[in-house]
């Protein structure tokens, strides 16, 4: 099932549902992915690789899908099975979906964990079935396989730095989480709160979650703004939260008065950045997550290459730099305009 791109159209006309969701060279790693098996035996064998996001229906995950399928195209004789649940809160649904692929015996399993603890059993089951498994965006606790992801703690720490700069070192700020218990959510929260400790003039006055739903984010953000009329800054930590918070700020005529720093770069977020509703976006490289994880999986299956965890990068995008060549590739990636500068895996498909 392909991702459906759903965007907020106006302050009072948000989508009813928005699913959500966050480099080192290939080398030996203690995080083993399991032995090659199934139809992967030998070189050039046709491979079926299941790539499962946290949820479908979200611009971010569409970029992951594009990266995975670009890699498959470059590698040849690789089929990507892209599927996912409708909402990242459907942890049980994702477990059942992944278990189905394990039962079928796909050649490799790549997935983003909706819950860091609940999905541990999936990784264990895949390893027992001799299916190499990798995590993208969000991993598990403990993390026993290579993870291709953003350094969420680092990125959220940069949000604190931005807030300090934009607020001139003084003001009350709030955090809008998305799904407590998800590794990416918890890392972003940790990074932001730890980052704020460097700036005694910034005070965190509210920390609430929106369940990665734009409508809930609108309501929660409105409540925060009402409860704290002197609020100076708001960090919305994923796409639905950013969209909801942006509309809340606009509807309360607080554009230019409340600094909004967001995460991800869906079209509505980029438009709001251009218009000044959003001051800055922390942007990941989901295309690279999909691209690199598929190449790693295939290289492991076909050549026995051992795979290491990988930091896929994080970028601060502002109105001033959003039209730079490199940023354009990050914001609007494609197989013909891939944001893979410095990516060591590109040499495996003749791109580096």
PARONU-784787 format. One record per residue (C-alpha): residue in three letters; x, y, z. Coordinates in nm, 3 decimals. Each point is the difference from the previous one (the first is absolute). Example, Ala and Ser with C-alpha at 12.3 -4.5 7.8 and 13.67 -1.06 7.14 Angstrom:
BEGIN
@type=Ala, X=1.230, Y=-0.450, Z=0.780;
@type=Ser, X=0.137, Y=0.344, Z=-0.066;
//
This chain:
BEGIN
@type=Unk, X=0.000, Y=0.000, Z=0.000;
@type=Unk, X=0.154, Y=0.326, Z=-0.108;
@type=Unk, X=0.014, Y=0.309, Z=0.217;
@type=Unk, X=-0.278, Y=0.250, Z=-0.040;
@type=Unk, X=0.112, Y=0.361, Z=0.020;
@type=Unk, X=-0.235, Y=0.183, Z=0.233;
@type=Unk, X=0.055, Y=0.360, Z=0.094;
@type=Unk, X=-0.175, Y=0.262, Z=0.208;
@type=Unk, X=-0.182, Y=0.251, Z=-0.218;
@type=Unk, X=-0.110, Y=0.271, Z=0.243;
@type=Unk, X=-0.007, Y=0.083, Z=0.369;
@type=Unk, X=-0.345, Y=-0.151, Z=0.048;
@type=Unk, X=0.025, Y=-0.268, Z=-0.264;
@type=Unk, X=0.271, Y=-0.237, Z=0.113;
@type=Unk, X=0.012, Y=-0.359, Z=-0.123;
@type=Unk, X=-0.200, Y=-0.235, Z=0.218;
@type=Unk, X=0.295, Y=-0.231, Z=0.022;
@type=Unk, X=0.372, Y=0.034, Z=-0.053;
@type=Unk, X=0.217, Y=-0.299, Z=0.068;
@type=Unk, X=0.348, Y=0.062, Z=0.126;
@type=Unk, X=0.301, Y=-0.076, Z=0.062;
@type=Unk, X=0.673, Y=0.145, Z=0.017;
@type=Unk, X=1.392, Y=-0.252, Z=-0.434;
@type=Unk, X=0.241, Y=-0.252, Z=0.034;
@type=Unk, X=0.147, Y=-0.224, Z=-0.259;
@type=Unk, X=-0.107, Y=-0.363, Z=-0.022;
@type=Unk, X=0.223, Y=-0.186, Z=0.244;
@type=Unk, X=0.001, Y=-0.260, Z=0.271;
@type=Unk, X=-0.239, Y=0.061, Z=0.289;
@type=Unk, X=-0.098, Y=-0.193, Z=0.313;
@type=Unk, X=-0.362, Y=0.063, Z=-0.103;
@type=Unk, X=-0.032, Y=-0.307, Z=-0.219;
@type=Unk, X=-0.298, Y=-0.026, Z=-0.232;
@type=Unk, X=-0.009, Y=-0.376, Z=-0.030;
@type=Unk, X=0.117, Y=-0.239, Z=-0.268;
@type=Unk, X=-0.107, Y=0.025, Z=-0.361;
@type=Unk, X=-0.282, Y=-0.235, Z=-0.080;
@type=Unk, X=-0.296, Y=-0.079, Z=-0.226;
@type=Unk, X=0.034, Y=0.100, Z=-0.363;
@type=Unk, X=0.289, Y=0.226, Z=0.093;
@type=Unk, X=0.254, Y=-0.276, Z=-0.041;
@type=Unk, X=0.260, Y=0.078, Z=-0.264;
@type=Unk, X=0.060, Y=0.318, Z=-0.198;
@type=Unk, X=-0.261, Y=0.168, Z=-0.212;
@type=Unk, X=-0.290, Y=-0.198, Z=0.143;
@type=Unk, X=-0.341, Y=0.167, Z=-0.014;
@type=Unk, X=-0.067, Y=0.147, Z=0.344;
@type=Unk, X=-0.322, Y=0.095, Z=0.176;
@type=Unk, X=0.060, Y=0.263, Z=0.265;
@type=Unk, X=-0.282, Y=0.124, Z=0.222;
@type=Unk, X=0.032, Y=0.367, Z=0.098;
@type=Unk, X=-0.249, Y=0.099, Z=0.268;
@type=Unk, X=-0.037, Y=0.360, Z=0.124;
@type=Unk, X=-0.162, Y=0.103, Z=0.325;
@type=Unk, X=-0.308, Y=0.088, Z=-0.200;
@type=Unk, X=-0.107, Y=0.090, Z=-0.351;
@type=Unk, X=-0.175, Y=0.318, Z=-0.109;
@type=Unk, X=0.281, Y=0.236, Z=0.087;
@type=Unk, X=0.236, Y=0.201, Z=-0.223;
@type=Unk, X=0.302, Y=-0.098, Z=0.209;
@type=Unk, X=-0.052, Y=-0.372, Z=-0.056;
@type=Unk, X=-0.061, Y=0.053, Z=-0.371;
@type=Unk, X=0.360, Y=0.123, Z=-0.020;
@type=Unk, X=0.119, Y=-0.316, Z=0.178;
@type=Unk, X=-0.193, Y=-0.205, Z=-0.256;
@type=Unk, X=0.151, Y=0.198, Z=-0.287;
@type=Unk, X=0.351, Y=-0.059, Z=0.135;
@type=Unk, X=-0.058, Y=-0.372, Z=0.046;
@type=Unk, X=-0.138, Y=-0.043, Z=-0.350;
@type=Unk, X=0.276, Y=0.212, Z=-0.152;
@type=Unk, X=0.258, Y=-0.231, Z=0.159;
@type=Unk, X=-0.185, Y=-0.307, Z=-0.126;
@type=Unk, X=-0.004, Y=0.144, Z=-0.351;
@type=Unk, X=0.373, Y=0.072, Z=0.010;
@type=Unk, X=0.084, Y=-0.344, Z=0.141;
@type=Unk, X=-0.219, Y=-0.200, Z=-0.237;
@type=Unk, X=-0.203, Y=-0.315, Z=0.063;
@type=Unk, X=-0.130, Y=0.130, Z=0.334;
@type=Unk, X=-0.367, Y=0.032, Z=0.086;
@type=Unk, X=-0.111, Y=0.240, Z=0.276;
@type=Unk, X=-0.316, Y=-0.094, Z=0.185;
@type=Unk, X=-0.119, Y=0.328, Z=0.153;
@type=Unk, X=-0.281, Y=-0.021, Z=0.253;
@type=Unk, X=-0.107, Y=0.149, Z=0.330;
@type=Unk, X=-0.276, Y=0.069, Z=0.248;
@type=Unk, X=-0.221, Y=0.308, Z=-0.022;
@type=Unk, X=0.118, Y=0.163, Z=0.324;
@type=Unk, X=0.322, Y=-0.027, Z=0.195;
@type=Unk, X=-0.198, Y=-0.056, Z=0.317;
@type=Unk, X=-0.111, Y=-0.337, Z=-0.141;
@type=Unk, X=0.287, Y=-0.191, Z=0.157;
@type=Unk, X=-0.186, Y=-0.333, Z=0.002;
@type=Unk, X=-0.088, Y=0.039, Z=-0.366;
@type=Unk, X=0.363, Y=0.058, Z=-0.091;
@type=Unk, X=0.113, Y=-0.303, Z=0.200;
@type=Unk, X=-0.254, Y=-0.217, Z=-0.180;
@type=Unk, X=0.103, Y=0.139, Z=-0.339;
@type=Unk, X=0.367, Y=-0.066, Z=0.063;
@type=Unk, X=-0.068, Y=-0.347, Z=0.136;
@type=Unk, X=-0.178, Y=-0.076, Z=-0.326;
@type=Unk, X=0.308, Y=0.087, Z=-0.203;
@type=Unk, X=0.215, Y=-0.214, Z=0.228;
@type=Unk, X=-0.237, Y=-0.293, Z=-0.047;
@type=Unk, X=0.016, Y=0.049, Z=-0.379;
@type=Unk, X=0.377, Y=-0.008, Z=0.015;
@type=Unk, X=0.102, Y=0.322, Z=-0.172;
@type=Unk, X=0.371, Y=0.029, Z=-0.071;
@type=Unk, X=0.045, Y=0.301, Z=0.228;
@type=Unk, X=-0.213, Y=0.212, Z=0.229;
@type=Unk, X=0.046, Y=0.375, Z=0.040;
@type=Unk, X=-0.234, Y=0.185, Z=0.234;
@type=Unk, X=-0.053, Y=0.308, Z=0.217;
@type=Unk, X=-0.117, Y=-0.099, Z=0.347;
@type=Unk, X=-0.323, Y=0.161, Z=0.121;
@type=Unk, X=0.094, Y=-0.091, Z=0.356;
@type=Unk, X=0.355, Y=-0.054, Z=0.122;
@type=Unk, X=-0.085, Y=-0.284, Z=0.239;
@type=Unk, X=-0.296, Y=-0.171, Z=-0.165;
@type=Unk, X=0.187, Y=-0.060, Z=-0.326;
@type=Unk, X=0.296, Y=-0.179, Z=0.158;
@type=Unk, X=-0.182, Y=-0.330, Z=-0.047;
@type=Unk, X=-0.028, Y=0.061, Z=-0.375;
@type=Unk, X=0.375, Y=0.041, Z=-0.039;
@type=Unk, X=0.057, Y=-0.311, Z=0.208;
@type=Unk, X=-0.246, Y=-0.204, Z=-0.207;
@type=Unk, X=0.162, Y=0.111, Z=-0.325;
@type=Unk, X=0.345, Y=-0.091, Z=0.125;
@type=Unk, X=-0.122, Y=-0.342, Z=0.110;
@type=Unk, X=-0.138, Y=-0.048, Z=-0.353;
@type=Unk, X=0.343, Y=0.096, Z=-0.143;
@type=Unk, X=-0.144, Y=0.314, Z=-0.159;
@type=Unk, X=0.241, Y=0.295, Z=0.008;
@type=Unk, X=-0.177, Y=0.295, Z=0.162;
@type=Unk, X=0.076, Y=0.371, Z=0.015;
@type=Unk, X=-0.169, Y=0.298, Z=0.159;
@type=Unk, X=-0.058, Y=0.335, Z=-0.169;
@type=Unk, X=-0.091, Y=0.327, Z=0.173;
@type=Unk, X=-0.106, Y=-0.164, Z=0.326;
@type=Unk, X=0.154, Y=-0.298, Z=0.172;
@type=Unk, X=-0.061, Y=-0.214, Z=0.303;
@type=Unk, X=0.116, Y=-0.026, Z=0.360;
@type=Unk, X=0.230, Y=-0.187, Z=0.008;
@type=Unk, X=0.130, Y=0.076, Z=-0.348;
@type=Unk, X=0.140, Y=-0.327, Z=-0.134;
@type=Unk, X=0.016, Y=0.074, Z=-0.375;
@type=Unk, X=0.141, Y=0.285, Z=-0.210;
@type=Unk, X=-0.207, Y=0.317, Z=0.011;
@type=Unk, X=-0.006, Y=0.249, Z=-0.287;
@type=Unk, X=-0.125, Y=0.317, Z=0.161;
@type=Unk, X=0.034, Y=0.362, Z=0.093;
@type=Unk, X=0.193, Y=0.096, Z=0.312;
@type=Unk, X=-0.320, Y=0.123, Z=0.163;
@type=Unk, X=0.170, Y=0.111, Z=0.319;
@type=Unk, X=0.241, Y=0.217, Z=-0.197;
@type=Unk, X=-0.278, Y=0.145, Z=-0.216;
@type=Unk, X=-0.218, Y=0.086, Z=0.298;
@type=Unk, X=0.300, Y=0.158, Z=0.172;
@type=Unk, X=0.031, Y=0.226, Z=-0.302;
@type=Unk, X=-0.362, Y=0.105, Z=0.057;
@type=Unk, X=0.099, Y=0.127, Z=0.344;
@type=Unk, X=0.288, Y=0.191, Z=-0.158;
@type=Unk, X=-0.237, Y=0.154, Z=-0.256;
@type=Unk, X=-0.250, Y=0.098, Z=0.268;
@type=Unk, X=0.272, Y=0.171, Z=0.199;
@type=Unk, X=0.114, Y=0.195, Z=-0.306;
@type=Unk, X=-0.348, Y=0.092, Z=-0.124;
@type=Unk, X=-0.122, Y=0.101, Z=0.347;
@type=Unk, X=0.323, Y=0.185, Z=0.087;
@type=Unk, X=0.061, Y=-0.225, Z=0.298;
@type=Unk, X=-0.323, Y=0.060, Z=0.189;
@type=Unk, X=-0.358, Y=-0.130, Z=-0.005;
@type=Unk, X=-0.244, Y=-0.278, Z=0.082;
@type=Unk, X=-0.012, Y=-0.296, Z=-0.238;
@type=Unk, X=-0.215, Y=-0.309, Z=-0.051;
@type=Unk, X=0.053, Y=-0.347, Z=-0.146;
@type=Unk, X=-0.255, Y=-0.182, Z=-0.212;
@type=Unk, X=0.086, Y=-0.371, Z=-0.001;
@type=Unk, X=-0.167, Y=-0.254, Z=-0.230;
@type=Unk, X=0.009, Y=-0.355, Z=0.138;
@type=Unk, X=0.166, Y=-0.064, Z=0.336;
@type=Unk, X=0.159, Y=-0.344, Z=-0.005;
@type=Unk, X=0.119, Y=0.033, Z=-0.358;
@type=Unk, X=0.379, Y=0.015, Z=-0.010;
@type=Unk, X=0.004, Y=0.308, Z=-0.225;
@type=Unk, X=-0.248, Y=0.187, Z=0.219;
@type=Unk, X=0.188, Y=-0.075, Z=0.319;
@type=Unk, X=0.337, Y=0.088, Z=-0.151;
@type=Unk, X=-0.127, Y=0.335, Z=-0.127;
@type=Unk, X=-0.150, Y=0.081, Z=0.337;
@type=Unk, X=0.323, Y=-0.094, Z=0.175;
@type=Unk, X=0.216, Y=0.199, Z=-0.240;
@type=Unk, X=-0.215, Y=0.312, Z=0.027;
@type=Unk, X=-0.026, Y=-0.004, Z=0.379;
@type=Unk, X=0.371, Y=-0.069, Z=0.037;
@type=Unk, X=0.077, Y=0.279, Z=-0.247;
@type=Unk, X=-0.210, Y=0.249, Z=0.194;
@type=Unk, X=0.222, Y=-0.055, Z=0.306;
@type=Unk, X=0.267, Y=0.208, Z=-0.174;
@type=Unk, X=-0.233, Y=0.299, Z=-0.005;
@type=Unk, X=-0.127, Y=0.106, Z=0.343;
@type=Unk, X=-0.200, Y=0.280, Z=-0.157;
@type=Unk, X=-0.227, Y=-0.250, Z=-0.177;
@type=Unk, X=-0.270, Y=-0.163, Z=0.212;
@type=Unk, X=-0.194, Y=-0.309, Z=-0.108;
@type=Unk, X=-0.358, Y=0.067, Z=0.116;
@type=Unk, X=-0.191, Y=-0.276, Z=-0.180;
@type=Unk, X=0.069, Y=-0.348, Z=-0.142;
@type=Unk, X=-0.295, Y=-0.177, Z=-0.163;
@type=Unk, X=-0.059, Y=-0.267, Z=-0.265;
@type=Unk, X=-0.234, Y=-0.001, Z=-0.301;
@type=Unk, X=0.007, Y=-0.372, Z=-0.094;
@type=Unk, X=0.145, Y=0.098, Z=-0.337;
@type=Unk, X=-0.335, Y=0.137, Z=-0.116;
@type=Unk, X=-0.032, Y=0.347, Z=-0.154;
@type=Unk, X=-0.347, Y=0.059, Z=0.143;
@type=Unk, X=0.114, Y=-0.090, Z=0.350;
@type=Unk, X=0.311, Y=0.212, Z=-0.051;
@type=Unk, X=-0.222, Y=0.298, Z=-0.086;
@type=Unk, X=-0.202, Y=-0.050, Z=0.319;
@type=Unk, X=0.303, Y=-0.058, Z=0.221;
@type=Unk, X=0.187, Y=0.299, Z=-0.143;
@type=Unk, X=-0.306, Y=0.221, Z=0.047;
@type=Unk, X=-0.022, Y=-0.113, Z=0.362;
@type=Unk, X=0.368, Y=0.071, Z=0.057;
@type=Unk, X=-0.027, Y=0.348, Z=-0.152;
@type=Unk, X=-0.309, Y=0.076, Z=0.208;
@type=Unk, X=0.154, Y=-0.126, Z=0.324;
@type=Unk, X=0.324, Y=0.189, Z=-0.064;
@type=Unk, X=-0.085, Y=0.334, Z=-0.164;
@type=Unk, X=0.361, Y=0.112, Z=0.039;
@type=Unk, X=0.140, Y=-0.303, Z=-0.186;
@type=Unk, X=0.302, Y=0.096, Z=-0.210;
@type=Unk, X=0.088, Y=-0.321, Z=-0.183;
@type=Unk, X=-0.143, Y=-0.338, Z=-0.095;
@type=Unk, X=0.182, Y=-0.311, Z=-0.121;
@type=Unk, X=-0.228, Y=-0.236, Z=-0.195;
@type=Unk, X=0.193, Y=-0.324, Z=-0.040;
@type=Unk, X=-0.153, Y=-0.160, Z=-0.311;
@type=Unk, X=-0.206, Y=0.086, Z=-0.307;
@type=Unk, X=-0.358, Y=-0.026, Z=0.134;
@type=Unk, X=0.103, Y=0.196, Z=0.308;
@type=Unk, X=0.158, Y=0.273, Z=-0.211;
@type=Unk, X=-0.308, Y=0.030, Z=-0.220;
@type=Unk, X=-0.236, Y=0.016, Z=0.297;
@type=Unk, X=0.217, Y=0.244, Z=0.193;
@type=Unk, X=0.043, Y=0.224, Z=-0.303;
@type=Unk, X=-0.375, Y=0.026, Z=-0.045;
@type=Unk, X=-0.050, Y=0.066, Z=0.372;
@type=Unk, X=0.249, Y=0.286, Z=-0.004;
@type=Unk, X=-0.157, Y=0.148, Z=-0.314;
@type=Unk, X=-0.357, Y=-0.033, Z=0.130;
@type=Unk, X=0.095, Y=0.183, Z=0.320;
@type=Unk, X=0.173, Y=0.278, Z=-0.197;
@type=Unk, X=0.335, Y=-0.083, Z=0.155;
@type=Unk, X=0.205, Y=-0.024, Z=-0.318;
@type=Unk, X=0.324, Y=0.186, Z=0.063;
@type=Unk, X=-0.065, Y=-0.003, Z=0.375;
@type=Unk, X=0.054, Y=-0.368, Z=0.075;
@type=Unk, X=0.308, Y=-0.163, Z=-0.151;
@type=Unk, X=-0.084, Y=-0.341, Z=-0.147;
@type=Unk, X=0.278, Y=-0.247, Z=-0.073;
@type=Unk, X=-0.117, Y=-0.318, Z=-0.168;
@type=Unk, X=0.125, Y=-0.341, Z=-0.107;
@type=Unk, X=-0.020, Y=-0.154, Z=-0.350;
@type=Unk, X=-0.076, Y=0.172, Z=-0.329;
@type=Unk, X=-0.340, Y=-0.086, Z=-0.142;
@type=Unk, X=-0.128, Y=0.243, Z=-0.267;
@type=Unk, X=-0.223, Y=0.186, Z=0.246;
@type=Unk, X=0.293, Y=0.043, Z=0.237;
@type=Unk, X=0.224, Y=0.134, Z=-0.275;
@type=Unk, X=-0.273, Y=0.247, Z=-0.105;
@type=Unk, X=-0.037, Y=0.115, Z=0.359;
@type=Unk, X=0.377, Y=0.044, Z=0.024;
@type=Unk, X=-0.005, Y=0.211, Z=-0.315;
@type=Unk, X=-0.284, Y=0.216, Z=0.135;
@type=Unk, X=0.162, Y=0.051, Z=0.339;
@type=Unk, X=-0.249, Y=-0.201, Z=0.205;
@type=Unk, X=0.283, Y=-0.238, Z=0.082;
@type=Unk, X=0.342, Y=0.136, Z=0.096;
@type=Unk, X=0.204, Y=-0.312, Z=-0.073;
@type=Unk, X=-0.037, Y=-0.370, Z=-0.079;
@type=Unk, X=0.217, Y=-0.287, Z=0.114;
@type=Unk, X=0.008, Y=-0.223, Z=-0.305;
@type=Unk, X=0.099, Y=-0.364, Z=-0.027;
@type=Unk, X=0.104, Y=-0.200, Z=-0.305;
@type=Unk, X=-0.269, Y=-0.269, Z=-0.033;
@type=Unk, X=0.097, Y=-0.067, Z=-0.363;
@type=Unk, X=0.345, Y=-0.104, Z=0.117;
@type=Unk, X=-0.146, Y=-0.222, Z=0.273;
@type=Unk, X=-0.192, Y=-0.198, Z=-0.260;
@type=Unk, X=0.281, Y=0.005, Z=-0.256;
@type=Unk, X=0.286, Y=-0.102, Z=0.229;
@type=Unk, X=-0.191, Y=-0.265, Z=0.194;
@type=Unk, X=-0.102, Y=-0.181, Z=-0.320;
@type=Unk, X=0.352, Y=0.011, Z=-0.144;
@type=Unk, X=0.139, Y=-0.126, Z=0.331;
@type=Unk, X=-0.252, Y=-0.284, Z=0.011;
@type=Unk, X=0.078, Y=-0.109, Z=-0.356;
@type=Unk, X=0.377, Y=0.029, Z=0.041;
@type=Unk, X=-0.025, Y=-0.214, Z=0.314;
@type=Unk, X=-0.212, Y=-0.260, Z=-0.177;
@type=Unk, X=0.201, Y=-0.014, Z=-0.321;
@type=Unk, X=0.353, Y=0.061, Z=0.126;
@type=Unk, X=-0.008, Y=-0.060, Z=0.374;
@type=Unk, X=0.081, Y=0.363, Z=0.078;
@type=Unk, X=-0.041, Y=0.076, Z=0.370;
@type=Unk, X=-0.199, Y=0.313, Z=0.074;
@type=Unk, X=0.048, Y=0.271, Z=0.261;
@type=Unk, X=-0.255, Y=0.243, Z=0.146;
@type=Unk, X=-0.013, Y=0.325, Z=-0.195;
@type=Unk, X=-0.075, Y=0.363, Z=0.078;
@type=Unk, X=-0.186, Y=0.118, Z=-0.312;
@type=Unk, X=0.035, Y=0.369, Z=0.084;
@type=Unk, X=-0.201, Y=0.291, Z=0.132;
@type=Unk, X=-0.028, Y=0.350, Z=-0.144;
@type=Unk, X=-0.118, Y=0.340, Z=0.119;
@type=Unk, X=-0.209, Y=0.160, Z=-0.273;
@type=Unk, X=-0.099, Y=0.365, Z=0.011;
@type=Unk, X=-0.155, Y=0.245, Z=-0.243;
@type=Unk, X=0.352, Y=0.124, Z=-0.075;
@type=Unk, X=0.146, Y=-0.335, Z=-0.110;
@type=Unk, X=-0.302, Y=-0.197, Z=-0.123;
@type=Unk, X=0.076, Y=0.077, Z=-0.366;
@type=Unk, X=0.361, Y=-0.115, Z=0.012;
@type=Unk, X=0.075, Y=-0.288, Z=-0.237;
@type=Unk, X=0.076, Y=-0.252, Z=0.275;
@type=Unk, X=-0.307, Y=0.099, Z=0.198;
@type=Unk, X=-0.224, Y=-0.034, Z=-0.304;
@type=Unk, X=0.111, Y=-0.362, Z=-0.033;
@type=Unk, X=-0.075, Y=-0.059, Z=0.368;
@type=Unk, X=-0.341, Y=0.165, Z=-0.016;
@type=Unk, X=-0.110, Y=-0.157, Z=-0.329;
@type=Unk, X=0.202, Y=-0.318, Z=-0.055;
@type=Unk, X=-0.026, Y=-0.233, Z=-0.298;
@type=Unk, X=0.206, Y=-0.272, Z=-0.163;
@type=Unk, X=0.123, Y=0.258, Z=-0.254;
@type=Unk, X=0.071, Y=0.261, Z=0.269;
@type=Unk, X=0.099, Y=-0.219, Z=0.292;
@type=Unk, X=0.124, Y=0.161, Z=0.324;
@type=Unk, X=0.292, Y=-0.241, Z=0.031;
@type=Unk, X=0.302, Y=0.230, Z=0.013;
@type=Unk, X=0.280, Y=-0.184, Z=0.178;
@type=Unk, X=-0.204, Y=-0.320, Z=0.031;
@type=Unk, X=0.244, Y=-0.296, Z=-0.004;
@type=Unk, X=-0.263, Y=-0.243, Z=-0.128;
@type=Unk, X=-0.036, Y=0.179, Z=-0.336;
@type=Unk, X=0.317, Y=-0.166, Z=-0.129;
@type=Unk, X=-0.174, Y=-0.336, Z=0.026;
@type=Unk, X=-0.244, Y=0.106, Z=-0.272;
@type=Unk, X=0.240, Y=0.204, Z=-0.213;
@type=Unk, X=-0.116, Y=0.339, Z=0.127;
@type=Unk, X=0.303, Y=0.091, Z=0.207;
//
